[in-house]
Amino acid sequence: MSIVKRAVGRVVHRGWAYLREAATLSPGSTGGYRFRRLGEGACVSFPVGAIFGEAWIEIGDHTLVGERVSISAGMGPGVDLGPDSIVRIGKGCSIGRGSHIVGHQSIDIGDDVFTGPYVYITDQNHVYDDPETPIGRQWPRNNPVVIGSGSWLGTGAIILPGTRIGRQSVVAGGAVVRGEFPDHSVIAGVPAKVVRRHSAELGWHAPGVVRLSSSA
């Protein structure tokens, strides 16, 4: 009986491996042609998350999109969003499993950006201008998002509309990020703030640290 179980197990594992390979989206697959651009060597791993608005999504060369990652452009399938792309993911990126990238106006993720799992990035939020109208029924507001090349976003980080993260920056796991942050920052907290910076004079240091003069 154990021999039969092992044989069945091998068949199941081989079948699953074949299914994963066959169902992965790549430039040469049928699904890959729906994207505005799916670069050379890029792939969207199986199981694929909810993806729509592919004609307004660009994914750069050799970028890996993990399992169950949802990427969307617009409110829903079948909507004409105009001539320009909305979600742009650069080359050499790795998007962690279970993450969500929800674009309506502009999300620009630079080259060589890596994320942990379950990161949420959006350029749209509900407003609450009218205190008498249910918030879910008020028209949402868009604000572009930019994530600089070479950055790392930790597990569960949330990137809100209007955020601009500089190059080679780190976002701590679980951070809720809104606002503009310079290159070479470490960003953490709820709400997120810069907790470390890098400069040629001081290297990595906490904000507010100053270099003492040699005569001090």
N, CA, C and O of each residue as an XYZ file, in Angstrom:
864
protein
N       0.829     -1.213      0.000
C       0.000      0.000      0.000
C       0.858      1.256      0.000
O       0.540      2.223     -0.693
N       1.948      1.254      0.772
C       2.818      2.415      0.828
C       3.456      2.683     -0.531
O       3.673      3.837     -0.902
N       3.762      1.602     -1.284
C       4.335      1.765     -2.617
C       3.345      2.475     -3.528
O       3.725      3.352     -4.305
N       2.069      2.093     -3.432
C       1.016      2.718     -4.245
C       0.883      4.195     -3.877
O       0.777      5.047     -4.758
N       0.889      4.501     -2.570
C       0.782      5.891     -2.123
C       1.930      6.738     -2.646
O       1.732      7.867     -3.094
N       3.148      6.171     -2.582
C       4.301      6.921     -3.071
C       4.193      7.170     -4.566
O       4.529      8.251     -5.049
N       3.720      6.157     -5.302
C       3.569      6.307     -6.750
C       2.528      7.373     -7.078
O       2.730      8.202     -7.965
N       1.404      7.340     -6.346
C       0.362      8.347     -6.556
C       0.902      9.737     -6.209
O       0.641     10.708     -6.920
N       1.651      9.819     -5.116
C       2.235     11.094     -4.713
C       3.158     11.656     -5.777
O       3.126     12.855     -6.053
N       3.985     10.801     -6.383
C       4.890     11.255     -7.430
C       4.111     11.780     -8.635
O       4.478     12.797     -9.225
N       3.040     11.083     -8.993
C       2.219     11.513    -10.123
C       1.579     12.878     -9.837
O       1.555     13.762    -10.693
N       1.065     13.025     -8.613
C       0.421     14.296     -8.244
C       1.435     15.437     -8.293
O       1.149     16.504     -8.838
N       2.634     15.208     -7.717
C       3.653     16.256     -7.705
C       4.106     16.611     -9.112
O       4.312     17.784     -9.424
N       4.263     15.597     -9.967
C       4.667     15.872    -11.346
C       3.573     16.631    -12.084
O       3.845     17.549    -12.858
N       2.328     16.230    -11.829
C       1.206     16.926    -12.463
C       1.123     18.380    -12.033
O       0.874     19.266    -12.851
N       1.335     18.625    -10.727
C       1.301     20.000    -10.211
C       2.445     20.831    -10.795
O       2.255     21.993    -11.155
N       3.639     20.225    -10.887
C       4.778     20.940    -11.468
C       4.509     21.291    -12.927
O       4.838     22.385    -13.384
N       3.905     20.348    -13.655
C       3.576     20.623    -15.061
C       2.541     21.741    -15.153
O       2.660     22.636    -15.990
N       1.518     21.687    -14.285
C       0.473     22.707    -14.300
C       1.048     24.079    -13.985
O       0.695     25.064    -14.634
N       1.936     24.150    -12.990
C       2.552     25.440    -12.640
C       3.320     26.015    -13.816
O       3.222     27.207    -14.106
N       4.080     25.171    -14.490
C       4.869     25.650    -15.625
C       3.971     26.071    -16.778
O       4.196     27.104    -17.408
N       2.941     25.254    -17.051
C       2.066     25.538    -18.187
C       1.210     26.772    -17.955
O       0.903     27.496    -18.903
N       0.811     27.030    -16.687
C      -0.112     28.126    -16.397
C       0.589     29.434    -16.048
O      -0.071     30.465    -15.914
N       1.922     29.414    -15.898
C       2.655     30.651    -15.641
C       2.574     31.560    -16.853
O       2.745     31.112    -17.987
N       2.309     32.852    -16.611
C       2.250     33.815    -17.711
C       3.655     34.286    -18.042
O       4.411     34.689    -17.158
N       3.997     34.232    -19.316
C       5.301     34.672    -19.794
C       5.115     35.355    -21.137
O       4.025     35.299    -21.707
N       6.163     36.004    -21.661
C       6.000     36.704    -22.939
C       5.503     35.814    -24.067
O       4.823     36.292    -24.975
N       5.832     34.530    -24.026
C       5.423     33.644    -25.104
C       4.072     32.981    -24.912
O       3.570     32.327    -25.826
N       3.471     33.139    -23.725
C       2.183     32.485    -23.479
C       1.039     33.329    -24.031
O       1.189     34.523    -24.291
N      -0.097     32.678    -24.201
C      -1.267     33.382    -24.746
C      -1.654     34.556    -23.856
O      -1.931     35.647    -24.355
N      -1.675     34.343    -22.540
C      -2.042     35.408    -21.616
C      -1.060     36.557    -21.612
O      -1.430     37.698    -21.336
N       0.211     36.255    -21.922
C       1.226     37.297    -21.918
C       0.988     38.377    -22.956
O       1.406     39.519    -22.769
N       0.325     38.033    -24.043
C       0.097     39.003    -25.110
C      -0.921     40.072    -24.728
O      -1.024     41.093    -25.408
N      -1.670     39.856    -23.660
C      -2.680     40.840    -23.277
C      -2.068     42.067    -22.596
O      -2.697     43.124    -22.546
N      -0.854     41.935    -22.075
C      -0.221     43.049    -21.370
C       0.267     44.117    -22.349
O       0.599     43.817    -23.496
N       0.305     45.367    -21.881
C       0.947     46.423    -22.666
C       2.375     46.008    -22.996
O       2.839     46.145    -24.128
N       3.058     45.498    -21.974
C       4.387     44.920    -22.196
C       4.668     43.899    -21.104
O       4.481     44.177    -19.919
N       5.109     42.736    -21.502
C       5.605     41.719    -20.584
C       6.990     41.369    -21.089
O       7.138     40.645    -22.073
N       8.013     41.890    -20.404
C       9.374     41.887    -20.919
C       9.987     40.512    -21.049
O       9.464     39.516    -20.549
N      11.107     40.492    -21.732
C      11.852     39.254    -21.939
C      12.242     38.647    -20.590
O      12.796     39.327    -19.726
N      11.948     37.371    -20.429
C      12.298     36.669    -19.202
C      11.402     36.958    -18.019
O      11.616     36.405    -16.940
N      10.392     37.819    -18.192
C       9.445     38.106    -17.095
C       8.449     36.972    -16.963
O       8.168     36.270    -17.934
N       7.912     36.789    -15.758
C       6.870     35.785    -15.597
C       5.956     36.148    -14.426
O       6.371     36.768    -13.447
N       4.711     35.741    -14.568
C       3.707     35.891    -13.524
C       3.378     34.488    -13.054
O       2.805     33.696    -13.803
N       3.738     34.176    -11.816
C       3.698     32.801    -11.329
C       2.279     32.284    -11.138
O       1.352     33.052    -10.881
N       2.128     30.984    -11.267
C       0.882     30.276    -10.976
C       0.927     29.793     -9.525
O       1.984     29.367     -9.060
N      -0.197     29.850     -8.796
C      -1.507     30.366     -9.183
C      -1.497     31.892     -9.356
O      -0.961     32.623     -8.524
N      -2.098     32.346    -10.446
C      -2.135     33.767    -10.756
C      -3.240     34.435     -9.958
O      -4.334     33.887     -9.829
N      -2.959     35.617     -9.420
C      -3.986     36.370     -8.716
C      -4.936     37.042     -9.689
O      -4.916     36.755    -10.886
N      -5.770     37.936     -9.175
C      -6.721     38.669    -10.017
C      -5.958     39.712    -10.824
O      -5.351     40.619    -10.255
N      -5.987     39.585    -12.141
C      -5.308     40.521    -13.027
C      -6.299     41.003    -14.073
O      -6.910     40.199    -14.777
N      -6.457     42.328    -14.173
C      -7.256     42.877    -15.268
C      -6.712     44.248    -15.648
O      -5.945     44.866    -14.910
N      -7.136     44.700    -16.827
C      -6.578     45.927    -17.380
C      -5.170     45.723    -17.909
O      -4.354     46.645    -17.882
N      -4.874     44.500    -18.399
C      -3.514     44.170    -18.836
C      -2.983     45.128    -19.897
O      -1.779     45.373    -19.963
N      -3.869     45.669    -20.725
C      -3.430     46.581    -21.786
C      -2.821     47.857    -21.235
O      -2.183     48.603    -21.978
N      -3.004     48.127    -19.945
C      -2.444     49.324    -19.307
C      -1.415     48.957    -18.242
O      -1.107     49.760    -17.362
N      -0.879     47.722    -18.332
C       0.121     47.236    -17.381
C       1.395     46.873    -18.126
O       1.356     46.144    -19.117
N       2.537     47.389    -17.642
C       3.844     47.048    -18.194
C       4.678     46.353    -17.119
O       4.748     46.816    -15.981
N       5.303     45.246    -17.488
C       6.186     44.512    -16.588
C       7.517     44.331    -17.303
O       7.557     43.796    -18.411
N       8.609     44.771    -16.679
C       9.910     44.812    -17.332
C      10.596     43.464    -17.441
O      10.123     42.456    -16.915
N      11.727     43.473    -18.141
C      12.502     42.259    -18.387
C      12.928     41.598    -17.079
O      13.341     42.260    -16.127
N      12.814     40.285    -17.065
C      13.331     39.444    -15.966
C      12.729     39.795    -14.607
O      13.356     39.601    -13.566
N      11.518     40.308    -14.637
C      10.795     40.564    -13.382
C       9.958     39.344    -13.029
O       9.294     38.760    -13.885
N       9.999     38.971    -11.762
C       9.221     37.837    -11.260
C       8.064     38.357    -10.422
O       8.268     39.065     -9.436
N       6.858     38.005    -10.818
C       5.658     38.306    -10.039
C       5.247     37.013     -9.352
O       4.978     36.014    -10.019
N       5.196     37.026     -8.028
C       4.971     35.806     -7.270
C       3.561     35.262     -7.367
O       2.705     35.813     -8.058
N       3.339     34.167     -6.657
C       2.038     33.500     -6.650
C       0.963     34.398     -6.039
O       1.207     35.121     -5.073
N      -0.224     34.332     -6.624
C      -1.422     35.002     -6.093
C      -1.250     36.520     -5.954
O      -1.880     37.145     -5.101
N      -0.410     37.094     -6.783
C      -0.279     38.551     -6.806
C      -1.376     39.134     -7.691
O      -1.550     38.702     -8.830
N      -2.111     40.108     -7.174
C      -3.159     40.780     -7.941
C      -2.619     42.098     -8.480
O      -2.049     42.899     -7.739
N      -2.808     42.312     -9.781
C      -2.403     43.564    -10.418
C      -3.588     44.048    -11.243
O      -4.099     43.315    -12.089
N      -4.024     45.275    -11.000
C      -5.175     45.779    -11.742
C      -4.946     47.207    -12.188
O      -4.270     47.986    -11.516
N      -5.517     47.534    -13.322
C      -5.543     48.902    -13.833
C      -7.002     49.248    -14.085
O      -7.669     48.589    -14.883
N      -7.499     50.275    -13.411
C      -8.896     50.668    -13.573
C      -9.809     49.996    -12.575
O      -9.390     49.174    -11.760
N     -11.089     50.376    -12.667
C     -12.101     49.875    -11.735
C     -12.506     48.434    -11.999
O     -12.908     47.720    -11.080
N     -12.402     48.003    -13.256
C     -12.840     46.661    -13.600
C     -12.498     46.349    -15.038
O     -12.089     47.240    -15.782
N     -12.658     45.093    -15.445
C     -12.327     44.698    -16.812
C     -13.181     45.431    -17.844
O     -14.316     45.824    -17.571
N     -12.612     45.604    -19.031
C     -13.378     46.124    -20.155
C     -13.521     47.627    -20.212
O     -14.295     48.125    -21.029
N     -12.808     48.382    -19.375
C     -12.910     49.835    -19.355
C     -11.761     50.427    -20.175
O     -10.617     49.994    -20.042
N     -12.067     51.423    -21.031
C     -11.032     52.100    -21.803
C     -10.375     53.158    -20.919
O     -11.028     54.117    -20.507
N      -9.104     52.986    -20.632
C      -8.387     53.865    -19.711
C      -7.489     54.869    -20.421
O      -6.686     55.543    -19.775
N      -7.611     54.976    -21.730
C      -6.834     55.959    -22.462
C      -5.572     55.388    -23.076
O      -5.350     54.178    -23.035
N      -4.730     56.264    -23.655
C      -3.589     55.794    -24.442
C      -2.358     55.392    -23.632
O      -1.490     54.688    -24.150
N      -2.263     55.821    -22.380
C      -1.030     55.606    -21.610
C      -1.164     54.435    -20.645
O      -2.262     54.102    -20.199
N      -0.030     53.819    -20.332
C      -0.040     52.761    -19.323
C      -0.290     53.364    -17.946
O      -0.044     54.549    -17.724
N      -0.774     52.550    -17.036
C      -1.117     53.010    -15.683
C      -0.215     52.375    -14.637
O       0.274     53.062    -13.740
N       0.010     51.080    -14.741
C       0.900     50.377    -13.811
C       2.165     49.996    -14.567
O       2.108     49.305    -15.585
N       3.309     50.452    -14.061
C       4.591     50.159    -14.690
C       5.528     49.560    -13.638
O       5.841     50.196    -12.631
N       5.963     48.341    -13.888
C       6.907     47.649    -13.014
C       8.194     47.477    -13.811
O       8.164     46.938    -14.918
N       9.320     47.927    -13.269
C      10.575     47.934    -14.003
C      11.182     46.560    -14.186
O      10.552     45.539    -13.911
N      12.414     46.554    -14.653
C      13.114     45.297    -14.928
C      13.792     44.777    -13.664
O      14.152     45.543    -12.770
N      13.958     43.454    -13.615
C      14.686     42.840    -12.522
C      14.022     42.922    -11.171
O      14.691     42.798    -10.145
N      12.701     43.132    -11.147
C      11.976     43.235     -9.872
C      11.503     41.863     -9.401
O      11.456     40.909    -10.178
N      11.160     41.778     -8.137
C      10.537     40.585     -7.568
C       9.399     41.036     -6.669
O       9.625     41.712     -5.665
N       8.172     40.662     -7.028
C       6.975     41.051     -6.285
C       6.514     39.850     -5.466
O       6.162     38.812     -6.027
N       6.516     39.987     -4.152
C       6.244     38.862     -3.256
C       4.831     38.330     -3.361
O       3.907     39.054     -3.732
N       4.673     37.075     -3.036
C       3.393     36.383     -3.176
C       2.296     37.091     -2.384
O       2.538     37.657     -1.318
N       1.084     37.044     -2.936
C      -0.071     37.606     -2.252
C      -0.135     39.112     -2.226
O      -1.005     39.673     -1.560
N       0.766     39.798     -2.936
C       0.752     41.266     -2.944
C      -0.354     41.783     -3.860
O      -0.866     41.054     -4.709
N      -0.714     43.059     -3.672
C      -1.744     43.700     -4.493
C      -1.191     45.027     -5.014
O      -0.674     45.839     -4.248
N      -1.307     45.232     -6.314
C      -0.940     46.497     -6.940
C      -2.183     46.994     -7.665
O      -2.597     46.421     -8.673
N      -2.776     48.067     -7.143
C      -4.086     48.528     -7.604
C      -3.923     49.936     -8.166
O      -3.806     50.898     -7.408
N      -3.915     50.061     -9.498
C      -3.655     51.333    -10.147
C      -4.867     51.894    -10.860
O      -5.632     51.154    -11.480
N      -5.042     53.211    -10.772
C      -6.114     53.904    -11.484
C      -5.603     55.094    -12.282
O      -6.198     55.458    -13.297
N      -4.520     55.698    -11.841
C      -3.943     56.837    -12.554
C      -2.491     56.576    -12.934
O      -2.142     56.628    -14.113
N      -1.631     56.291    -11.935
C      -0.227     56.046    -12.233
C       0.478     55.417    -11.037
O       0.541     56.006     -9.958
N       1.008     54.211    -11.245
C       1.907     53.572    -10.281
C       3.171     53.222    -11.033
O       3.131     52.457    -11.997
N       4.297     53.776    -10.602
C       5.569     53.588    -11.287
C       6.558     52.951    -10.320
O       7.033     53.602     -9.389
N       6.868     51.671    -10.546
C       7.805     50.924     -9.715
C       9.099     50.788    -10.513
O       9.092     50.242    -11.617
N      10.212     51.281     -9.960
C      11.472     51.318    -10.685
C      12.090     49.950    -10.894
O      11.473     48.926    -10.603
N      13.315     49.942    -11.399
C      14.050     48.705    -11.643
C      14.568     48.124    -10.326
O      14.838     48.850     -9.370
N      14.699     46.799    -10.302
C      15.337     46.095     -9.180
C      14.678     46.403     -7.848
O      15.352     46.512     -6.823
N      13.361     46.544     -7.864
C      12.592     46.700     -6.623
C      12.146     45.318     -6.159
O      11.590     44.544     -6.939
N      12.390     45.015     -4.898
C      11.996     43.731     -4.319
C      10.970     43.986     -3.221
O      11.077     44.960     -2.476
N       9.986     43.113     -3.127
C       9.025     43.221     -2.036
C       8.889     41.884     -1.335
O       9.074     40.826     -1.936
N       8.561     41.951     -0.047
C       8.144     40.770      0.679
C       6.722     40.402      0.277
O       6.132     41.065     -0.576
N       6.163     39.357      0.877
C       4.786     38.980      0.562
C       3.766     39.959      1.143
O       4.034     40.674      2.108
N       2.595     39.963      0.522
C       1.411     40.668      1.043
C       1.607     42.178      1.167
O       1.103     42.807      2.097
N       2.340     42.742      0.224
C       2.483     44.202      0.146
C       1.291     44.758     -0.632
O       0.814     44.135     -1.581
N       0.815     45.940     -0.220
C      -0.341     46.574     -0.883
C       0.080     47.953     -1.378
O       0.545     48.788     -0.602
N      -0.090     48.180     -2.677
C       0.285     49.460     -3.300
C      -0.919     49.967     -4.081
O      -1.451     49.253     -4.931
N      -1.353     51.195     -3.800
C      -2.480     51.755     -4.543
C      -2.308     53.254     -4.725
O      -1.686     53.930     -3.905
N      -2.871     53.759     -5.816
C      -2.858     55.208     -6.060
C      -4.246     55.817     -5.881
O      -4.479     56.950     -6.301
N      -5.169     55.082     -5.266
C      -6.535     55.586     -5.104
C      -7.035     55.334     -3.684
O      -6.751     54.300     -3.078
N      -7.785     56.304     -3.174
C      -8.368     56.152     -1.851
C      -9.744     56.799     -1.827
O     -10.024     57.719     -2.595
N     -10.595     56.310     -0.942
C     -11.903     56.939     -0.763
C     -11.739     58.271     -0.044
O     -10.808     58.463      0.738
N     -12.651     59.177     -0.321
C     -12.647     60.464      0.374
C     -13.825     60.507      1.340
O     -14.738     59.685      1.264
N     -13.790     61.477      2.248
C     -14.868     61.625      3.227
C     -15.236     63.104      3.356
O     -15.536     63.598      4.443
N     -15.203     63.801      2.196
C     -15.484     65.239      2.193
C     -16.888     65.554      2.690
O     -17.085     66.502      3.450
N     -17.863     64.758      2.261
C     -19.254     64.989      2.633
C     -19.592     64.129      3.847
O     -19.663     62.907      3.717
N     -19.799     64.712      5.006
C     -20.048     63.910      6.214
C     -21.398     63.211      6.207
O     -21.645     62.348      7.049
N     -22.278     63.565      5.273
C     -23.608     62.968      5.239
C     -23.729     61.826      4.238
O     -24.710     61.083      4.270
N     -22.757     61.673      3.354
C     -22.801     60.627      2.334
C     -21.913     59.467      2.760
O     -20.780     59.686      3.188
N     -22.411     58.222      2.649
C     -21.555     57.078      2.995
C     -20.221     57.155      2.255
O     -20.181     57.433      1.056
N     -19.154     56.911      2.965
C     -17.818     57.064      2.388
C     -17.637     56.193      1.158
O     -17.009     56.611      0.185
N     -18.178     54.998      1.195
C     -18.055     54.101      0.048
C     -18.767     54.581     -1.192
O     -18.505     54.077     -2.285
N     -19.679     55.563     -1.051
C     -20.406     56.101     -2.191
C     -19.835     57.429     -2.686
O     -20.305     57.962     -3.692
N     -18.842     57.962     -2.006
C     -18.197     59.181     -2.477
C     -17.117     58.824     -3.498
O     -16.416     57.820     -3.373
N     -17.012     59.683     -4.506
C     -16.082     59.381     -5.590
C     -14.649     59.381     -5.072
O     -14.228     60.350     -4.439
N     -13.882     58.308     -5.327
C     -12.513     58.233     -4.809
C     -11.581     59.222     -5.490
O     -11.906     59.778     -6.540
N     -10.423     59.435     -4.884
C      -9.451     60.389     -5.393
C      -8.141     59.666     -5.700
O      -7.675     58.835     -4.922
N      -7.557     60.003     -6.857
C      -6.305     59.387     -7.289
C      -5.123     60.303     -7.017
O      -5.255     61.527     -7.026
N      -3.958     59.692     -6.772
C      -2.723     60.443     -6.584
C      -1.565     59.505     -6.930
O      -1.414     58.462     -6.294
N      -0.741     59.858     -7.930
C       0.279     58.926     -8.422
C       1.243     58.444     -7.342
O       1.495     59.132     -6.352
N       1.774     57.242     -7.562
C       2.739     56.611     -6.662
C       4.023     56.328     -7.441
O       3.974     55.862     -8.579
N       5.162     56.609     -6.829
C       6.464     56.301     -7.420
C       7.302     55.577     -6.367
O       7.416     56.031     -5.228
N       7.885     54.447     -6.763
C       8.798     53.702     -5.893
C      10.135     53.631     -6.607
O      10.235     53.045     -7.685
N      11.166     54.224     -6.014
C      12.459     54.355     -6.664
C      13.175     53.036     -6.875
O      12.973     52.074     -6.133
N      14.014     53.007     -7.898
C      14.771     51.806     -8.242
C      15.645     51.354     -7.073
O      16.141     52.164     -6.290
N      15.816     50.047     -6.984
C      16.694     49.472     -5.976
C      16.126     49.403     -4.583
O      16.848     49.079     -3.640
N      14.835     49.702     -4.424
C      14.243     49.728     -3.079
C      13.720     48.355     -2.665
O      13.505     47.469     -3.491
N      13.526     48.216     -1.364
C      12.992     46.992     -0.773
C      11.792     47.350      0.085
O      11.863     48.256      0.915
N      10.669     46.625     -0.118
C       9.447     46.830      0.664
C       9.201     45.574      1.482
O       9.033     44.489      0.926
N       9.180     45.720      2.798
C       9.029     44.574      3.677
C       7.622     44.012      3.690
O       6.684     44.632      3.188
N       7.487     42.831      4.270
C       6.222     42.108      4.330
C       5.102     42.962      4.910
O       5.255     43.578      5.964
N       3.971     42.988      4.204
C       2.789     43.666      4.716
C       2.825     45.174      4.655
O       1.933     45.824      5.199
N       3.826     45.760      4.011
C       3.872     47.219      3.889
C       2.693     47.711      3.045
O       2.267     47.033      2.111
N       2.177     48.876      3.375
C       1.057     49.491      2.654
C       1.538     50.832      2.102
O       1.967     51.709      2.851
N       1.460     50.972      0.789
C       1.901     52.202      0.118
C       0.653     52.915     -0.376
O      -0.059     52.408     -1.243
N       0.390     54.095      0.179
C      -0.853     54.821     -0.076
C      -0.688     55.844     -1.200
O       0.434     56.166     -1.590
N      -1.820     56.361     -1.727
C      -1.766     57.325     -2.825
C      -0.907     58.543     -2.498
O      -0.885     59.026     -1.366
N      -0.198     59.026     -3.526
C       0.629     60.210     -3.375
C       2.021     59.952     -2.849
O       2.797     60.893     -2.681
N       2.359     58.701     -2.584
C       3.668     58.364     -2.025
C       4.743     58.380     -3.112
O       4.537     57.883     -4.220
N       5.887     58.957     -2.772
C       7.067     58.944     -3.633
C       8.253     58.495     -2.773
O       8.687     59.212     -1.872
N       8.763     57.306     -3.064
C       9.884     56.741     -2.319
C      11.129     56.848     -3.185
O      11.120     56.429     -4.343
N      12.204     57.407     -2.629
C      13.433     57.586     -3.386
C      14.153     56.278     -3.664
O      13.730     55.210     -3.223
N      15.239     56.381     -4.397
C      16.039     55.230     -4.791
C      16.706     54.569     -3.582
O      16.997     55.210     -2.573
N      16.935     53.257     -3.726
C      17.718     52.496     -2.757
C      17.217     52.708     -1.324
O      18.001     52.913     -0.398
N      15.899     52.654     -1.170
C      15.294     52.857      0.143
C      14.699     51.567      0.675
O      14.412     50.641     -0.084
N      14.517     51.515      1.981
C      13.953     50.353      2.660
C      12.656     50.768      3.348
O      12.615     51.767      4.065
N      11.598     49.989      3.121
C      10.340     50.181      3.844
C      10.166     48.992      4.773
O      10.129     47.848      4.320
N      10.060     49.252      6.059
C       9.954     48.178      7.044
C       8.636     47.423      6.898
O       7.642     47.985      6.439
N       8.630     46.162      7.286
C       7.417     45.363      7.274
C       6.317     46.014      8.092
O       6.563     46.499      9.196
N       5.104     46.025      7.552
C       3.946     46.554      8.257
C       3.820     48.060      8.253
O       2.868     48.592      8.825
N       4.752     48.771      7.625
C       4.683     50.232      7.597
C       3.499     50.693      6.752
O       3.142     50.050      5.765
N       2.898     51.803      7.146
C       1.828     52.443      6.367
C       2.399     53.764      5.863
O       2.634     54.687      6.642
N       2.619     53.844      4.548
C       3.457     54.884      3.978
C       2.624     55.857      3.150
O       1.876     55.458      2.259
N       2.770     57.128      3.461
C       2.204     58.196      2.640
C       3.155     59.397      2.697
O       3.658     59.743      3.766
N       3.399     60.026      1.550
C       4.254     61.202      1.515
C       5.478     60.987      0.648
O       5.583     59.991     -0.067
N       6.403     61.935      0.719
C       7.608     61.902     -0.094
C       8.827     61.615      0.784
O       8.991     62.196      1.857
N       9.675     60.706      0.302
C      10.836     60.252      1.059
C      12.061     60.281      0.147
O      11.984     59.834     -0.998
N      13.190     60.802      0.635
C      14.370     60.946     -0.222
C      15.062     59.616     -0.504
O      14.738     58.586      0.087
N      16.021     59.670     -1.423
C      16.859     58.500     -1.705
C      17.542     58.019     -0.427
O      17.793     58.796      0.494
N      17.833     56.726     -0.395
C      18.617     56.127      0.691
C      17.998     56.395      2.060
O      18.657     56.880      2.980
N      16.714     56.065      2.165
C      16.001     56.204      3.436
C      15.595     54.840      3.965
O      15.375     53.905      3.195
N      15.499     54.731      5.277
C      14.833     53.604      5.929
C      13.547     54.159      6.523
O      13.573     55.081      7.339
N      12.427     53.589      6.105
C      11.107     54.140      6.407
C      10.344     53.113      7.231
O      10.240     51.956      6.824
N       9.810     53.510      8.378
C       9.144     52.552      9.259
C       8.057     53.248     10.049
O       8.087     54.465     10.235
N       7.079     52.450     10.522
C       6.079     52.967     11.446
C       4.710     53.161     10.840
O       4.504     53.008      9.636
N       3.770     53.506     11.722
C       2.378     53.769     11.353
C       1.952     55.052     12.065
O       1.681     55.005     13.264
N       1.882     56.187     11.385
C       2.282     56.370      9.986
C       3.799     56.327      9.845
O       4.534     56.574     10.801
N       4.257     56.008      8.627
C       5.687     55.811      8.408
C       6.445     57.130      8.419
O       5.928     58.170      8.010
N       7.677     57.061      8.894
C       8.588     58.207      8.858
C      10.000     57.673      8.616
O      10.261     56.477      8.742
N      10.892     58.582      8.270
C      12.283     58.197      8.043
C      12.956     57.953      9.392
O      12.970     58.831     10.254
N      13.512     56.755      9.568
C      14.207     56.434     10.819
C      15.714     56.360     10.632
O      16.461     56.412     11.609
N      16.171     56.238      9.387
C      17.600     56.287      9.097
C      17.787     56.911      7.720
O      16.919     56.805      6.854
N      18.934     57.565      7.531
C      19.313     58.156      6.258
C      20.749     57.771      5.951
O      21.478     57.288      6.818
N      21.143     57.989      4.706
C      22.539     57.758      4.339
C      23.097     59.019      3.701
O      22.445     59.658      2.875
N      24.326     59.368      4.103
C      25.035     60.473      3.460
C      26.494     60.079      3.340
O      26.972     59.197      4.053
N      27.205     60.746      2.420
C      28.620     60.444      2.228
C      29.432     60.748      3.480
O      30.422     60.072      3.761
N      29.015     61.769      4.235
C      29.771     62.174      5.424
C      29.538     61.250      6.616
O      30.474     60.930      7.348
N      28.281     60.818      6.812
C      27.931     60.095      8.040
C      27.596     58.626      7.813
O      27.432     57.873      8.772
N      27.495     58.216      6.558
C      27.011     56.864      6.297
C      25.549     56.760      6.711
O      24.802     57.733      6.602
N      25.138     55.594      7.184
C      23.758     55.430      7.669
C      23.646     56.026      9.066
O      24.452     55.719      9.943
N      22.646     56.879      9.270
C      22.515     57.556     10.556
C      21.055     57.930     10.791
O      20.255     57.991      9.857
N      20.731     58.176     12.039
C      19.380     58.611     12.385
C      19.182     60.063     11.960
O      20.138     60.838     11.963
N      17.957     60.444     11.595
C      17.709     61.853     11.241
C      18.089     62.779     12.401
O      17.885     62.441     13.567
N      18.637     63.933     12.075
C      18.992     64.899     13.096
C      20.416     64.779     13.594
O      20.909     65.664     14.293
N      21.101     63.657     13.228
C      22.491     63.512     13.650
C      23.350     64.449     12.810
O      23.191     64.510     11.591
N      24.248     65.172     13.447
C      25.140     66.086     12.738
C      26.576     65.684     12.983
O      26.908     65.093     14.010
N      27.416     66.010     12.030
C      28.833     65.683     12.172
C      29.530     66.764     12.983
O      29.389     67.955     12.705
N      30.279     66.336     13.981
C      31.022     67.292     14.807
C      32.242     67.786     14.045
O      32.892     67.017     13.336
N      32.546     69.049     14.190
C      33.726     69.598     13.531
C      34.991     69.051     14.180
O      34.981     68.659     15.347
N      36.078     69.028     13.416
C      37.335     68.486     13.940
C      37.906     69.296     15.082
O      38.733     68.791     15.841
N      37.473     70.573     15.225
C      37.971     71.408     16.291
C      37.197     71.299     17.584
O      37.557     71.902     18.595
N      36.101     70.500     17.539
C      35.243     70.393     18.715
C      35.933     69.631     19.826
O      35.356     69.444     20.897
